[in-house]
Amino acid sequence: MAGPESALPSSMTSYPQDDDEAYQGDYGAGYVGSFSKDFVYGPDDPEADVNMLFPNDQKPKILLMGLRRSGKSSIQNVVFHKMSPNETLFLESTNKIVTDDISNTSFVQFKILDFPGQIDFFEPSFDSEKIFGGQGALVFVIDAQDDYMDALNRLHETVIRAYKVNPKLKFEVFIHKVDGLPDDSRIDTQRDINKRVTDELNDSGMEGIHLSFYLTSIYDHSIFEAFSKVVQKIIPQLPTLEKLLNIFNSSSGIDKAFLFDVWSKIYIATDSSPVDMQSYELCCDMIDVVLDISNIYGLRDGEGEHLAAFDKDSASIIKLNNSTVLYLRQVSRFLALVCIINEDNFQRPGLINYNFLCFREAIIEVFEIANQKNDGILALVSNPEEEQERETQRDQNNLKLQLSMSPDLVKC
């Protein structure tokens, strides 16, 4: 973490990373965050909205749908624009399609589209193929504090029609605003909604449609964890990332590791061990601590302007009073590795640092392979034999990448 060590609390250690010179990044002095604060509004004509918001590119999209006042815009603003949950009370109801282009990392590149709840997008005036086609996920938001029967009817109709257009679409259901419900009532509500939706789909002969249900609220970390699960489903490199994290953990004596998008606090990958909500919240709080201290005591340029709060020098170690160590290192401009380590396994931090450098090199290779693949998709090759040769080379690179870390990592 950039900044003078004297400004840090005694339980946190900050250190330079001179061994990271091979990895360089360009961070402008004016850079503050990863997301634009401005929404992109389409023209007043709804059909023109769809044409403008769905250009012919390869980015996956997340469709936010639900009835009016269900909390779709609040979710988008809290997760991706750092809006305080209390400020969402003053948001106006969405009356046209709103798009948000998320391009903060090489893995998390997608579009979020917020659809007004009062418009039926299956009318003939809308092109269903443009809306539901391509790779992505449909997130339907249900207000758990309201009578949700109308919402379930809309969900049933939306899922069936969208599935007929694009069977590869992922279907996610956010049972939202559960902060106002008792704990027992939350589970009962989720069970009731799950049963009703499943029964209706089975009665319609759509047993093959799989829906995932999440209890969410913008007043805790549940909405971030739910969105993490959604984003992971549209990341094609997820299996490779999980394997790399498993190798890193086993070689370094780490209990749990998350690969975080720093600004949204979405974890785009974790190891194969189960995710404990308390551990996830602890890692999120560590990211907040690192960013807050970096913003206060971080580097300044010659004119007194703050540089980026998160850069190649960002790193932190926090020792808790329960023999647990939190370990954060910067992976790329917007990605951070946050680990939970037992203090007994942190006797030789130099080995963990070395293993991390091996891990980061492997992650950078994943970036490069992903970019090469995207370039191959966008620049279509007219020669089928040449395209087949490129595909074979990409498969070989992926295989080498999954095996590349094992010989280099050092056992603690």
N, C-alpha and C positions, 0 to 999 in steps of 0.2 A: 504494500500500500504506500503510495507516494506520500511523503511528508516527514517531518522530523520525528525521530523516535521519542524524544522527550515529551511530545504532546500526547503520547499514547498511554492508556491505562496499563498498570503493571501486569495485568493478566493477559495482555495481547502483545505479541512480538511482531515487529515489522523488520524486514531485512531486504537488502538489495539483491537483485538477481543478475549478477554479472555473467552467470553461465548461460544466460538466455539471449546472448547477442545474436544468435542465429535466427531468432524470431523477432522480426521488426514489424511495427505498425505505424501508420501515419495518423496521428490524432491532432486535429486542428484545435487551436486555442478557443475558438468559438463554440466548440462542440459541447452540448449539455446532455442530451439524451438520445435514445435510439428511435423515438417515434415523433412524428409531426403532430402538433396539437390541433391542426386544422382538419376538419372533415372535408371530403370531396363530395359535393352535392351534384346530382344530375339535373338535367333540365326538367321542366314541369311536365312534359309528356312522359307518362309511365313507360311506354314502349321504347322511347328514346333513352330513358334511364337504363333499361336492360341492355340495349345495344352498346351504350357507352361503358357500362360497368363490367361487361364480359368480353374483353378483347380476346383475340385468338392467340393466347399464350399458354405456357405450360404450368403456370402457378396453380397449386390447389387452392380451393376456396372453402371457407367455413360459412355456412348460411345460418344466420340467427333468425329464427321464426318463433311465433307465438302470438297470443292475443294481445290486445292493447294493454299497456300498463303492467305487463308481466315482468318487466325488469331487464329487457334485452339491451337497451342502450346503457343502462347503469352498469351491467356486466362488462360491456366493451370499454367503457370509460375507466372503470376501476382497474381492470386487468392491464390494459394496454396504454392508458394515458395518465396513470397515477392520480386519478381524481379521488378525493376523499369520499368515503361512502356517504357522509352527511351531505355533501354537495350535490349528490345525485337526486336529492329530494326536489331540486329546482329545475331538473331537466324537463323539457317539454316532450310531449308524446311525438314519436316519429311519424311523419306523414308522407315520406317519400323514401325511396331506396337510398341508403347511406353506405358507402364503401370505405374501407380502411385498408391500405396496402401495407402489410407487415413484411418488411425486408430487413430485419435487424441482424440476422446471421445467415450463414450459408445453408443452415439446416431449416431454420424457421422462416420460410418465405412463402407467404400465402396471403389471401385476401379474406377479409371479414366483411360480410354484407348483412346489414341490418334491415330487415323487411318490415314495413308497417303491418300491424296486426289486423287492420280493417280491410285490407285489399286481398282479393282472391287471385293468386298468381296462376291459377289453372284456367282462367278465362281465355277464350280464343285470341284476345288481343295481346297476350303475352306468349313468348316463345319458351315453352317448357324445356326444350333441349338446351337453350342458352343458359337457363337458370340452373338446372339440375345436372347438366352434362359435365363431363370431366371428372378429375380426381378431387375428392374433398369429403366434407362431412356436413350433415344437417343437424344443427343443434336446436331442439324445440324446448322453449322455456315455459314452464307451468308455474303459476302463482299458487304456492301451497296454502296461502292464507285466504284464498278466495274459493268459491265453488268452482271446482275444476272440471265439471262434466262437459261444459262447452269446449273447454280446452282439449279434453280427451277426444271429442268428436272431430275437432280440427286436426289434431295430431294423427288420428286414424286415417282421415282422408288425405292428409299431406304425405304420410309415409307410403301409402299404397300407390298414389299417383307418381311420387318421386321414384319409387322403386321400379315402376314400369318404364320410366324414362332412363334410369341409370341404376342397374342392380349393384354396381360397385360402390355406391354412395354409402358412407358410414352414417348410422342413425344414433344420435345421442339425445337423451332427455334430461334436462336440468329441472329438478323439483326445487324451485327457487323460493327465497324468502322464508326459509325454515327457521331463521333466528327467532321468529315470533311464536314458534310452536314448542311445547314441552318435548323432552327427549323421547318419551314413549310414543307421543303422537307423531313424531317424525318418522319413526320406523313403521308405524301403522299406515301412515299416508303413503310412504314409498311402496309398501307391500300391496296396498289397495290399488294404486295406480299401475303398478307392474302387472297385477293379475288382470285388471280390466283391459289394459292394452293388449296383453298377450292373448286373452280369450277372444277379443274382437278380431285380431289378426288371424287366429286359428279358424274362426267362423268364416272368415273371408277367403280361406284357402291360401293364406300367405304365411305358412309356418316357417318358411326359409328366411324370413326377415328377422335379423337380430338387432335388438335395441339395448343400449346400456343406460342405466338410470343412476343419477347422482343427486345427493342432497347438497344444496348449495346455498350460500349466503355471501353477500359482499362485505359483511361485517366480521368475517374470519377468513382463514386460509382455505376454506373448503372450495371456494370458487376458483382459486388458483390451482389446486390439485385437480379439480375436475377438468379445467381447461388444459392442464398438462396431459391428462389421459387422452383428450381429444386430439391435441397436436401430435402426440406420439404416433397416433394411428395413421397420420398422413405423412410421416417421415420415412421414406424408403430405406434410409440407412440405419434405422433403429436396431435391427438385430446385430449389426456390426458394432455399434456403439455399446450395446449391452455386453457383448463378448469382450471388448476392450476393457470395460469397467470391471468385469469379473476377473480378468487376468491381473489387472492393476491391484484390485483388492486382495486377492490371494497371495500376491507377491509382496505386498506391503503391510499385511496385517491390519487392514482397514475393515471396520465393521459395516459401514454403509457409505455409499458415494452417490452424489447427484451431479449431473451436468446441467447447470442452470443457465437460462437466459437471464442476465443480470437485471435488466430494466423491468421486465414483466414478472420476474420471479417464477416463471414457468420452468419446470425441469423437463428438458427434452429427452432425457435418458437417465436411467439408474441401473444398478446391478440387479441380478435376478432374485435377491432376497426380498421379502415382503416390505412394503413401505409402511412405516409407522407414522401416523399423522403428527405426533409430537416431535419426532425427529425432523420431519419436513418443516414444521413451523420453526424449529430451532435453527435450521439452516437458513431459512428466509430471514429470520431476525439477525443472523450473522451478516448476511449481505447488506441489510439496512445499516448495521453498525459500521461496516467497512466504508460504505458510500457516504454516510453522514460524517465520519471523521475525516475522510478524504476531502470532502467539500469544505470542511472547516480549516484543516491544517494542510491541505494539499499544496502541490507546487503552484507557483505563480510565474508568469513570464516577466519580461523586463518592464512591462508597463503596468504590472500589478493585476493583470487579468488571470482568472482561474483557468488552468488547463483542464483536460478531461479528468473526471473523478475516478474513472476506471481505465487503467492503461496497462502496459506490459510490466510495470513495476508493482502492480497491485497484488498483495499477498498478505495473509494474516493467519495467526495462530492464537486461538483463545483456549485457555485451560479452565475448565469448570471445576466446581468443588465436589463433583461426584466421580472423580477419576476419569473424566471424559475430555478429550481434546477435539476441538473443531479446527479444521485445516482448510484454508481457502487458497487457491492459486488461479491466476488468470490463464485461460486457454487461448482465447482469441479476443477480438475487440469487444464482443458482447457475450462471450461464454466464460463461465467460471466453474471450476471443479470444487465442490464443497464436500468434505469427508468428515465422518464421525469415527474417531479412533479411541480405543482404550489406552489409557495413559501408560500401561505396561508395554504396549506395542509401539510406543513413541520414544523409545530410548535412543534410537539411531535415526534422527530425522534426516540426516544427509542421504541415507539410502532411499527414503521415501521421496526426497527431492529429485534424486537421480531417476527413480522409476517414473516420477511425474513427467520429467523431460522426455522419456521414451514414450510415455502415453500421449503427450502433446504432439510429438512428431507424428504418431499414428493418426491422431485426430486431424492434423493438417493434411495428411495424405487422403483422408476421407473427404475433406473439403475439395481437394484438387480433383479427385476421381469424380465427385459429384458434379463439379463444374465442367469437366470434360464431357460427362454424359449429357449434361444440359446443352452444351454447345453442339453435340452431335444430334440432339433432337431438333434444335432450332434451325441448324444449318443442314437441311436434309440432303443426303448424298444421292445422286442419281444412279450411281453404279451399285447394284445390289451386292456384288462380291466385295467391294470396298467397305460397305456398311457392315457386312457380316464379319469381315476381318476386324473392324473396330470393336464390334460387340464382343468378339472372342477375347481381344486384348483387354477390354474393360473387365470381363469376368476373371481373367488371370490376375489383373491388378487387385481386384477385390479379395481373391483367395490369398495372394501374397500379403495383403494388408492384415488379414485376420490372423496370420501366423507370424507376423513380423515382430511382435512385441515379446513373445515368450523367451527367445534366447537372450534378449538384452536386459530384461528385468532382473534385479538382484533381490534375492530373498532376504527378508529382515531376520 
